[in-house]
Amino acid sequence: MAGGKETTRQKMINIMYLVLIAMLALNVSDSVLNAFKNLNDSLTVSKNNVQTGVDQMFATFEATKMKESPVRAQPLLDKAKLAKTYADDLTRYVDDIKADFMKEGEGIDPETGDVTKRSDMDIATRTMVNQGKGKELQDKINETKEKLLALLDEKDRASANFTLDAVDPTVTSLGQPKNWASANFGDGTPLTAALTVLTKIQADTKNAENTVVKKIFGKMDEAVVNLDKFSAVAVAPSSYILAGQPYTAEVFLTASDSKSNPDISVSGSKLPTTEGIGKYTVGTSGEGIRTWTGSITVKQTDGTVKTYTTTPQTYQVAKPSAVVSPDKMNVFYIGVPNPVSISAPGIAKEKLKVSMVGGEITGADGHYTVMVKSIGKATITVSGDLGGGKVQVLGATDFRTKRIPPPRAVFAGLNKGTTSAANIKAQDAIFARLDGFDFDAKFKITHFTMVILKPRQDAIQKIGTGNVLTADMHTVLNGLTPGSTIFFRDITAVGPDGLEQEIDPIVLQAN
């Protein structure tokens, strides 16, 4: 109504307008109010159904795409969660307005199932128009719409059809422009109708969220690259496999996209795929040569499907075996360290496990030392760690165990022959020497008998302990003349095996 001084005619018109509004309020029938309530209930059901669908999309995406290709799926999931956050913020904002309406409308009437003061035409107008709450809601709606559209690329934004909108109408009322708040909550709007408008806004919000989330998640199924000139490649770490070991190979596209999930299969069986690379694993129970071919199927940007095939891949399955090689001789000798090298084709040296019967073996990484104590036989057994907690015996090898061959006794560097009397007189001891033996084996002389034969004289005999000549022996040697013969007999020696043994005598002629 106009302010200031009014004519009698103007006062009469204003009074008649107020009476008309009052009559309209009295004439809003229960059938009209029930229609608003039914519409509100229907919109609520629709809103809840859309919410269920959105929740299901999130659950399915997280259970499938996030596990199949987490690197590519995570950014899409984060963007979809933003859409959910924007929609939930607007929904909660509207819920707060509804709560205020319900409070002023004195709650739910059990008889009608609707707000008690559902025909009230003052609450909505006062709150939304006069107090400016409607303008705030309008801005909130338009802001949410812009945020949701900003999550889409230009192509999807153009095709997105939102009913979530809050623009001022172009229709005028009594010559005055009507804004969005007045059009939806202005004079003559029953409280139940205002609640229905709010529920519709919430339903529109959920529909907009559903549209945006569906377009975002749909990006996972779009091909990112064109594979027209790509080749399929298969790479196996090894083509030599022991029976019982798994055979593993990688099947992938050259210049592959780490965010793609092509359909990779071998002999019709689909392979697990990680970052665009499929891994092929098959059992190897029998020996022989095996051949396989992989195929990679990729969806193109135009929706068509293209398949790439690898070249045939061949690998050999061999019988388990071990190589045990004595580093110096083909037997183990008692009392000395016997070096041994051990390897097994197809298995790293650090994966080998070595044990021995008939002796002791120490060492690692393919290099070992064997010690034996008795004559007979020793056995080395080699096992391999095939992975996955499986250890398999690769082979066992028998070795003879022998004593070290006897040494040769020498005096003045000789065992027999002729040397000068002066050379013989200069010596202090006899020695045991092991010629032509690769091991560092030391022998110690423990006993000997020295016999001197001079021309036309009786033999002189002296007995020694250890290997050093006694003073009496040096006295006898000092009288040695050319043509004399010196014998060393009854010689005994002890080697690394601790066995005392008699060795061949020494016979030298003085000149």
SEFITI-579272 format. One record per residue (C-alpha): x, y, z. Coordinates in steps of 0.05 Angstrom, whole numbers, padded with zeros to 5 digits, always signed. Layout:
// SEFITI-579272
XYZ ...
// end
This chain:
// SEFITI-579272
+00000+00000+00000 +00022+00072-00014 +00046+00116+00043 +00033+00190+00058 -00033+00225+00052 -00086+00185+00016 -00151+00205-00016 -00216+00173+00006 -00217+00132-00059 -00147+00107-00047 -00164+00086+00024 -00224+00048-00002 -00182+00011-00054 -00132-00009-00002 -00185-00035+00045 -00217-00075-00011 -00147-00106-00028 -00137-00128+00043 -00207-00158+00045 -00192-00195-00020 -00128-00225+00008 -00165-00246+00071 -00219-00279+00028 -00166-00315-00013 -00135-00342+00050 -00203-00367+00073 -00218-00398+00006 -00154-00441-00001 -00189-00509+00000 -00162-00571+00034 -00159-00605-00034 -00109-00553-00058 -00068-00558+00005 -00069-00634+00001 -00045-00629-00071 +00016-00590-00047 +00029-00641+00008 +00025-00699-00042 +00071-00663-00089 +00120-00650-00032 +00118-00724-00013 +00130-00745-00085 +00190-00697-00091 +00218-00724-00026 +00215-00796-00052 +00247-00775-00118 +00302-00738-00081 +00317-00798-00038 +00319-00845-00098 +00368-00800-00133 +00410-00798-00070 +00411-00874-00068 +00433-00876-00140 +00490-00827-00127 +00513-00867-00066 +00513-00930-00108 +00555-00897-00162 +00608-00878-00111 +00608-00947-00080 +00615-00982-00147 +00670-00935-00170 +00711-00945-00107 +00701-01021-00109 +00722-01029-00182 +00758-00970-00215 +00797-00950-00153 +00825-01021-00147 +00837-01031-00222 +00871-00964-00236 +00879-00922-00173 +00926-00872-00204 +00877-00851-00258 +00814-00861-00215 +00835-00821-00154 +00831-00751-00186 +00762-00767-00214 +00738-00792-00146 +00764-00728-00113 +00727-00685-00164 +00663-00725-00154 +00668-00717-00079 +00672-00641-00090 +00606-00645-00127 +00576-00683-00069 +00602-00631-00020 +00572-00573-00060 +00504-00608-00065 +00503-00628+00008 +00519-00556+00030 +00459-00529-00008 +00414-00585+00016 +00432-00571+00089 +00420-00497+00078 +00350-00511+00053 +00338-00560+00110 +00352-00503+00159 +00299-00460+00125 +00250-00518+00127 +00264-00527+00202 +00247-00453+00214 +00182-00461+00174 +00163-00523+00213 +00176-00488+00279 +00134-00428+00261 +00081-00474+00230 +00074-00510+00297 +00101-00577+00273 +00063-00635+00239 -00012-00644+00248 -00024-00719+00259 -00091-00716+00223 -00065-00686+00158 +00007-00709+00162 +00024-00638+00140 +00050-00577+00178 -00004-00553+00227 -00008-00482+00199 -00004-00505+00127 -00052-00453+00101 -00014-00395+00133 +00005-00343+00080 +00048-00299+00124 +00106-00343+00148 +00138-00356+00080 +00130-00286+00054 +00156-00253+00118 +00217-00298+00122 +00236-00304+00049 +00214-00237+00020 +00210-00186+00076 +00271-00212+00115 +00312-00226+00052 +00322-00300+00064 +00297-00314-00006 +00351-00271-00038 +00404-00309+00003 +00375-00375-00021 +00374-00351-00093 +00448-00332-00090 +00464-00399-00057 +00429-00437-00112 +00464-00400-00168 +00531-00405-00134 +00523-00481-00125 +00503-00488-00198 +00566-00451-00221 +00610-00493-00175 +00581-00558-00203 +00588-00536-00275 +00661-00515-00261 +00677-00588-00246 +00661-00608-00318 +00701-00595-00381 +00674-00549-00434 +00642-00604-00475 +00605-00635-00416 +00586-00567-00389 +00550-00550-00453 +00510-00615-00452 +00493-00612-00377 +00418-00599-00368 +00405-00571-00298 +00337-00555-00269 +00375-00524-00211 +00366-00451-00226 +00342-00387-00192 +00332-00329-00240 +00285-00271-00233 +00222-00279-00276 +00206-00231-00333 +00132-00231-00317 +00107-00169-00279 +00052-00163-00227 +00011-00100-00223 +00063-00064-00264 +00119-00081-00215 +00178-00126-00232 +00174-00191-00191 +00239-00222-00165 +00253-00297-00155 +00238-00295-00080 +00171-00260-00091 +00152-00307-00148 +00162-00368-00104 +00146-00343-00034 +00107-00278-00044 +00037-00258-00022 -00014-00313-00025 +00036-00370-00016 +00011-00421+00036 +00064-00450+00082 +00055-00521+00053 +00067-00493-00017 +00131-00458+00007 +00155-00524+00037 +00141-00558-00030 +00183-00506-00066 +00240-00519-00019 +00235-00595-00029 +00236-00584-00104 +00300-00543-00097 +00331-00602-00059 +00308-00651-00112 +00337-00607-00167 +00402-00603-00127 +00408-00679-00123 +00392-00686-00197 +00447-00636-00213 +00496-00675-00169 +00476-00740-00203 +00488-00709-00272 +00557-00682-00253 +00581-00745-00217 +00558-00789-00275 +00597-00747-00326 +00659-00746-00282 +00660-00822-00270 +00645-00833-00344 +00715-00806-00360 +00745-00873-00336 +00714-00908-00396 +00740-00860-00448 +00803-00880-00487 +00858-00830-00474 +00906-00850-00530 +00899-00873-00602 +00936-00939-00612 +00936-00942-00688 +01012-00947-00693 +01028-00983-00628 +01059-01052-00622 +01046-01105-00569 +01107-01127-00529 +01119-01185-00481 +01180-01189-00436 +01199-01248-00392 +01255-01241-00340 +01282-01310-00358 +01270-01363-00411 +01306-01417-00372 +01261-01444-00317 +01269-01502-00268 +01210-01549-00261 +01170-01526-00201 +01187-01453-00210 +01133-01405-00235 +01142-01373-00303 +01129-01298-00301 +01124-01249-00359 +01100-01177-00369 +01053-01161-00428 +01045-01088-00445 +01042-01036-00501 +01102-00996-00521 +01094-00924-00496 +01038-00951-00453 +00993-00905-00413 +01003-00919-00339 +00931-00896-00326 +00898-00942-00377 +00869-01011-00365 +00871-01050-00431 +00842-01120-00434 +00904-01165-00435 +00897-01240-00443 +00937-01303-00459 +00901-01364-00489 +00835-01332-00472 +00851-01321-00399 +00849-01248-00376 +00912-01224-00339 +00913-01179-00278 +00933-01109-00300 +00971-01055-00263 +00987-00987-00294 +00973-01013-00364 +01018-01075-00355 +00992-01146-00350 +01030-01200-00313 +01028-01272-00340 +01043-01328-00290 +01036-01402-00306 +01059-01467-00272 +01119-01506-00300 +01110-01578-00279 +01142-01613-00339 +01206-01605-00379 +01208-01580-00450 +01199-01518-00493 +01136-01475-00484 +01107-01422-00530 +01053-01371-00516 +01022-01309-00549 +00988-01250-00514 +00934-01203-00539 +00916-01132-00518 +00848-01102-00531 +00838-01027-00526 +00777-00983-00534 +00791-00925-00583 +00768-00853-00576 +00714-00866-00629 +00685-00923-00589 +00713-00979-00632 +00755-01035-00603 +00824-01054-00630 +00866-01116-00613 +00942-01121-00614 +00979-01188-00613 +01049-01202-00587 +01100-01243-00625 +01105-01315-00601 +01145-01321-00536 +01186-01384-00522 +01217-01409-00458 +01249-01474-00435 +01232-01514-00373 +01293-01555-00351 +01302-01611-00301 +01330-01587-00234 +01406-01596-00232 +01466-01571-00194 +01539-01563-00212 +01590-01580-00158 +01663-01572-00179 +01724-01585-00135 +01770-01527-00150 +01836-01567-00150 +01826-01643-00153 +01770-01693-00160 +01775-01720-00089 +01773-01691-00019 +01838-01699+00021 +01839-01710+00096 +01869-01655+00139 +01870-01598+00089 +01818-01546+00066 +01787-01570+00001 +01759-01510-00039 +01693-01522-00076 +01650-01480-00124 +01575-01494-00127 +01523-01465-00175 +01456-01483-00205 +01431-01459-00273 +01373-01410-00266 +01381-01398-00191 +01421-01343-00158 +01480-01367-00116 +01453-01333-00054 +01389-01375-00061 +01427-01441-00056 +01427-01483+00008 +01485-01532+00016 +01493-01591+00064 +01544-01648+00071 +01549-01719+00098 +01618-01747+00114 +01651-01680+00127 +01640-01606+00142 +01626-01552+00090 +01628-01477+00102 +01623-01416+00058 +01570-01377+00018 +01553-01346-00050 +01580-01405-00090 +01648-01411-00055 +01656-01464-00002 +01710-01502+00037 +01705-01577+00054 +01741-01612+00112 +01741-01689+00117 +01772-01734+00170 +01768-01806+00146 +01779-01848+00084 +01715-01867+00046 +01661-01824+00015 +01628-01757+00027 +01564-01729-00004 +01545-01657-00018 +01471-01640-00027 +01448-01575-00060 +01378-01546-00052 +01349-01483-00083 +01300-01431-00057 +01248-01426-00114 +01209-01370-00080 +01143-01370-00044 +01173-01410+00013 +01188-01470-00032 +01256-01504-00027 +01273-01560-00076 +01332-01609-00076 +01371-01596-00140 +01422-01653-00135 +01472-01692-00094 +01544-01709-00112 +01590-01763-00081 +01665-01752-00071 +01721-01799-00051 +01759-01781+00011 +01833-01799+00013 +01896-01788+00053 +01948-01739+00027 +02002-01778-00013 +02067-01790+00025 +02122-01738+00017 +02194-01748-00007 +02252-01741+00041 +02309-01696+00019 +02379-01678+00045 +02419-01623+00014 +02361-01614-00033 +02368-01685-00059 +02335-01753-00048 +02388-01792-00086 +02449-01780-00130 +02517-01749-00122 +02539-01685-00089 +02604-01657-00059 +02628-01678+00009 +02631-01604+00027 +02556-01595+00010 +02538-01654+00053 +02580-01628+00112 +02544-01560+00108 +02474-01589+00120 +02438-01587+00187 +02373-01625+00176 +02331-01669+00131 +02263-01649+00104 +02198-01680+00078 +02175-01648+00013 +02109-01661-00024 +02122-01650-00098 +02066-01641-00150 +02011-01631-00098 +01966-01570-00104 +01948-01564-00031 +01991-01529+00020 +02006-01591+00061 +02064-01590+00110 +02100-01653+00135 +02144-01657+00196 +02202-01709+00204 +02196-01745+00270 +02252-01799+00266 +02309-01822+00222 +02373-01864+00221 +02437-01839+00188 +02488-01890+00161 +02558-01871+00135 +02597-01920+00091 +02671-01901+00078 +02714-01941+00032 +02747-02001+00067 +02717-01981+00134 +02660-02005+00178 +02592-01971+00172 +02577-01916+00222 +02504-01911+00245 +02470-01854+00284 +02396-01846+00304 +02361-01779+00306 +02294-01753+00332 +02260-01697+00294 +02294-01673+00231 +02357-01638+00258 +02425-01672+00256 +02457-01684+00324 +02528-01663+00344 +02552-01735+00337 +02524-01736+00267 +02562-01672+00249 +02627-01703+00277 +02618-01764+00232 +02602-01720+00172 +02664-01677+00183 +02706-01740+00169 +02669-01754+00104 +02715-01766+00044 +02700-01770-00030 +02674-01838-00049 +02635-01844+00016 +02561-01861+00016 +02509-01830+00064 +02443-01864+00078 +02381-01837+00114 +02333-01895+00129 +02276-01910+00177 +02249-01840+00163 +02180-01825+00193 +02139-01762+00182 +02072-01733+00205 +02026-01694+00157 +01964-01649+00166 +01920-01711+00177 +01961-01728+00240 +01982-01797+00213 +02055-01818+00225 +02082-01855+00164 +02149-01883+00140 +02175-01852+00077 +02228-01873+00026 +02302-01869+00046 +02355-01820+00020 +02419-01847-00014 +02474-01797-00032 +02546-01808-00059 +02600-01758-00039 +02651-01735-00090 
// end
